Amino acid sequence: MTNGLDTEALRQTMDAVRDKPELAQVAFGIQSEWSGGAHQRATTTAPFQNGEAIAGRTATFAFESDEPTALLGTDKAASPGEYILQALAGCYAVTYASVAAARGIELSSLTLDLQIDFDLQGFLGIDESVRPGAQEIRVDVRAQSPNATTEQLQELTELVQQRSPIRDTLADPVKVTTTLLTDEAR
């Protein structure tokens, strides 16, 4: 056990994916319902691996989003921008823990401070030259290890940036397909 991860299970997972690359294909989903204004509630759906529902995953999780009142919301939940940061932080945490464990690095602590910047002129349609999406995401990492040097932790940080699926999703263009399903289409 290293960094809270079963290193034998990590090795077995890596071996299984090497032997059967189709096991690397995973998909996650949610179903979201808008409840008015800037508020929505979502529930997770079954995750899939190699086209089949992941066995043993019976739990579903619910989460909500809203905006601060200054941004037209009712401040009942975290904003979608904060969820982006949470997704990146969660992915960084598991990537740090697993890559470090695979390299024999024990983490005694890992703290991530994240910020995301938006320019609302794009969202509001005020300035077409401003993209509606995030302008920048900044991550400050504090990692401590009883058995790794600063140089090894820096190398680990570089590997995390290369291997984090959520960072890659945010940093490189990803195809997003949106389809309107109407009652007529049924």
N, C-alpha and C positions, 0 to 999 in steps of 0.2 A: 504494500500500500504506500503510495507516494502522492502527496498533495491531495489526499482524500480520494484518490482514484485507485482502483484495483489494477495494478500494473500487469498482472497476468491476463485479466480480461482485456486490457488495452492491447497487449501483444496478440492475443487470440483474435481480436477484432481486426487488427492490421493484417494478420496472416490470412484471415477469412476473405478480406477484401482483395488481397493480392491474388488468392486462389480463384476467387469468383468476383471479378470486377463489377458485375451487375448488382452486387450487394451495396455498392457505393451509391446507388441511385435512391435517394430519399426525397419525400415530399411532405410538406406540412400545410395545413389549411386552417382557416377560421370562417365562421359565418357571422356576419355583422348585421345588426339592425339599427337604423337611425331612429332616434327618439325625439327629434326636434332640435332646432338650433344647431349648436356645434357638438351636441352630445350623441354618442353611439355606444352600444354594448355589443361585444363580440364573444363568441364561444369557440373554443378549439374543436376541430373535427379530427377524425382518426388520421394519424400519420402513417405514411406508407414507405416501405422499403422494397425495392425491386418489384413494384406494382402491387404488393400485397400489404394489407393492414398489418402494422407491427403488433405481433402477438404479445399479450400481457399488458398492453396500454389500454386500460379501461377508464382512466380518469379523463375528465374534460375540465378545462379551466376557463373562467370568464374574466374579462377585463373590459373596462370602459375608457373612453377618452372624451375630453371636453377641451375647452380653451379658457384661459383667464378671462374675467369679465371685460378687461380692457381690449381683448381681442374677440369680442362678440359672443363669448361663452358664458357659462354659469359657474365655472370653476369647481365642478363636481368631481373631476378626475384629472389625471395627467393628460397633457396635450399629446397629439400625435408626434410632435418633434421630440418630446421627452421619451416616448416609446422607441423612437429611432435610437436615441442614446442608450436606453435600457437594452435594446437588442444588441447593439454594438458592445456594451459592457458585458453582457451575459456571454456573448460569443468570445470576446477577449479572455474572460475568466476561464472558460473551459479550454480554450486554445492554449493559454499560458500553462494551466495545470497539466494538460495532456502532453504538450511538447516538452515541458520541463521534466515530467515524469519519464518520458521516453529517453531523455538525455541524462537521467539520473540526478537532476537538479531538484532539491527540496526547497519549496517555497515556504517561508515562515510567515510572510504577509504579502498581500497584493491589494493595492488601492488604486482605483481609477477615478480620475476627475475628468468629466466630459462636458463640453459645451458645443452648441450648434447655433449658427447664425443664419437668420433669414432676413431678406429685404422684402417687406410686404408690398412694395410697389408692383412686383410681378404678380402676386396673388390677386391683388385688387384691380389689376388691369390698368394701372396708372401709367406705367412705363413699360412698353413692350420690349425694351432692350434688357430689362432685368428679369432673370429667370425666376420662376415662382419657387423653385426648390432651394435647398440649403446652399448658402454661399461658402461655408467652411465648417468643418467639424474638427475640434481640437481635443486631444486625449493626453493627459498627464498621467504617467504611470509611476507608482512607487512600489518596487518589488524588492523584497529582502529574502536572502537565502543564507543558511548556515554553511553551505558547501559550494557556493558559486562566487566567482569574482565579479566585479563590476563589468568587466569585458564580456564575461559569459552571459550576464543578465542583459547586456546590450545586444548581444547576438541572439539571445532568446527573444527579445523585443522585436528585432528585425524579422525573425522567423514567424512570430505571431502575426505581424503585419502581412507577411506573404501568404499565410495559411488560413487566416480567419475568413470563413465564408461570408459573414455579414460585412466585414470591412471591404472585401472584394465586391460584394453586391453594391455597396455605397460608392466605391471608388471608380468602378468601371461600369459602362452602360450595360443595362440588362433589359431584355425585351419584356415589356409589360403589355399584355393584351387585355383590353377591356371590351366586353360584349354586353350590349343592352338586351335583356331578355324581357319581352313584353308579353302581355296576355295573348296577343294575336299569334305569337310564335309558338304557343303551346299546342 
